[in-house]
Amino acid sequence: MLIYDRDDIRIYATAIPPLPEGVPGARSVAERAAVKRLVREAFPGMGARVAHRESGAPYLEFEGDEGRSPSARSTRQPAGGLEGSALPRHGGEGEWALLGRDGPGADGGVSEEGLAVPKGELTVPEVSISHCRRLAVMALAAAGRGIGIDCECGNRAGQLRRVAPRFLSGEQRGVWDSSEAMLFWAWTIKEAAYKAAGGSVRLGEIPLPAEIPVGAATRDSEIVIGGRRYGVFQADSPDPAVIVMVVSEVEAAR
């Protein structure tokens, strides 16, 4: 289901049913099936699927793109900021339209720096995926905008307590590990931020925000990684036992 659609970010979620005990590989099968459901809902009838770079980072692939590298595909799309990038939005009667910040151009496309998108061509959005025992989520953002999402169930407190020294800096310890809730927030923020930054930073080096708003980032929830600003917010989860944390680049890289 679509659980968030605001500020050029869309988030989809689907439940992962209880898994049978003692069945090898059951969890992996359930997670892959959940991701396929999310992609089908976001891009119905478009032959979309999630592929992965050598780094493990996900990207979206569509019919006709098989065998092309993500970089080769991206040269066919307008690069850079949000003005020339678009999320797919349902255009009525089963058709998809391209709607950027400035809306469609006179020819039905959007453009940036002289790069036109022909009517009907899709500008491939950025994608981030996470799943836990109960839920799978997928975040989409306009092309070129770093996006990361993480979801966690409340059954990992003991494990997170053990590994806290590895992902919390010395300054963060004593505050962010002072309660189970704080520890979960810290972990989900850092996981989502790591994805948004493209895996270019160690977890222990990721800063944590002054506040964690629900529904949209604020100036007090911004963090800086590698000179770039990212906004942190918690999305409303369809499962009250699951935290869904989102970190998105405040201004798309150009």
Secondary structure, 3 states (H helix, E strand, C coil): CEEEEECCEEEEEEECCCCCCCCCCHHHHHHHHHHHHHHHHHCCCCCCEEEECCCCCEEEECCCCCCCCHHHHHCCCCCCCHHHCCEEEECCCCCEEEECCCCCCCCCCCEECCEECCCCCCCCCEEEEEECCCEEEEEEECCCCCEEEEEEECCCHHHHHHHHHHHCCCCCCCCCCCCHHHHHHHHHHHHHHHHHCCCCCCHHHCCCCCCCCECCCCHHHEEEECCEEEEEEEECCCCCCEEEEEEEECCCCC
